């Protein structure tokens, strides 16, 4: 799936509290893992006869983490979106993905 959401934090907040960037990232990661755990529980306990087969087919096609999060995992997509934005005049200059994210998140 393409990137659908981006978490934004005001620069003023990050200047005063740089730890907020990774705290938000970690909280969202934990939320996603809890969701995956719930879906795994449903796969086993759901009464729908198709849910388990669809879940297993989806995992076989897309892997265990169909929504990869983190800068390293999504850098290529972000770069392509920035290229499109520049090409179509939405941004005045070419921008590297690293410019868009707080330095503390670049290793995620």
C-alpha positions in Angstrom: 0.0 0.0 0.0 1.2 3.6 -0.6 1.7 5.9 2.4 -1.7 7.2 3.5 -0.9 9.1 6.7 1.9 11.2 8.1 2.2 12.3 11.7 3.1 16.0 12.0 4.5 17.8 15.0 5.0 21.5 15.1 8.6 22.7 14.8 8.2 24.8 18.0 7.3 21.6 20.0 10.3 19.7 18.6 12.6 22.6 19.3 11.6 22.6 23.0 11.0 18.8 23.3 13.0 16.8 20.7 12.1 13.5 22.4 8.5 14.0 21.2 9.2 12.7 17.7 10.4 9.3 18.8 7.8 9.1 21.5 5.1 9.6 18.9 6.6 7.1 16.5 7.0 4.5 19.3 3.4 5.0 20.5 2.1 4.6 17.0 4.2 1.5 16.5 2.8 0.0 19.7 -0.7 0.8 18.5 -0.1 -1.0 15.2 1.2 -4.0 17.0 -1.8 -4.2 19.2 -4.0 -4.0 16.1 -2.1 -6.8 14.5 -2.5 -8.9 17.7 -6.2 -8.3 17.6 -6.4 -9.3 14.0 -4.4 -12.5 14.7 -6.9 -13.3 17.5 -9.8 -12.8 15.1 -8.1 -15.0 12.5 -8.2 -17.9 15.0 -11.6 -17.1 16.7 -13.7 -15.5 13.9 -16.8 -17.5 13.0 -16.6 -16.3 9.3 -15.4 -19.3 7.3 -13.6 -16.9 4.9 -11.7 -14.6 7.3 -8.9 -17.1 8.0 -8.2 -17.9 4.4 -8.3 -14.2 3.4 -5.9 -13.3 6.2 -3.5 -16.0 5.2 -3.7 -15.1 1.5 -3.0 -11.4 2.4 0.0 -12.3 4.5 1.4 -14.6 1.8 1.1 -11.8 -0.8 2.2 -8.8 1.3 4.2 -10.2 4.2 3.7 -10.0 7.9 3.7 -6.2 8.0 1.6 -4.8 5.2 1.9 -1.2 6.6 5.6 -0.6 7.0 6.4 2.5 9.2 9.6 4.2 9.7 11.9 6.4 7.6 14.1 3.7 6.2 11.2 1.5 5.2 9.3 4.4 3.4 12.1 6.6 2.1 11.7 5.5 -1.5 8.0 6.3 -1.5 8.5 9.7 0.1 11.2 10.5 -2.4 8.9 9.6 -5.3 6.1 11.7 -3.8 8.4 14.7 -3.5 9.6 14.2 -7.1 6.0 14.2 -8.3 5.2 17.3 -6.2 8.2 19.2 -7.7 7.4 18.0 -11.3 3.8 19.2 -11.0 4.8 22.6 -9.4 3.4 21.8 -6.0 6.8 22.6 -4.4 9.3 25.1 -5.7 12.4 23.0 -5.5 13.6 19.4 -5.3 13.5 18.2 -1.7 15.2 15.2 -0.2 13.2 13.0 2.2 15.6 13.7 5.0 14.6 17.3 5.0 11.0 16.4 5.8 11.6 14.4 9.0 13.1 15.1 12.4 16.7 13.9 12.6 15.9 11.5 15.5 13.5 9.6 13.3 15.9 9.0 10.4 17.1 5.7 11.8 13.6 4.2 12.1 
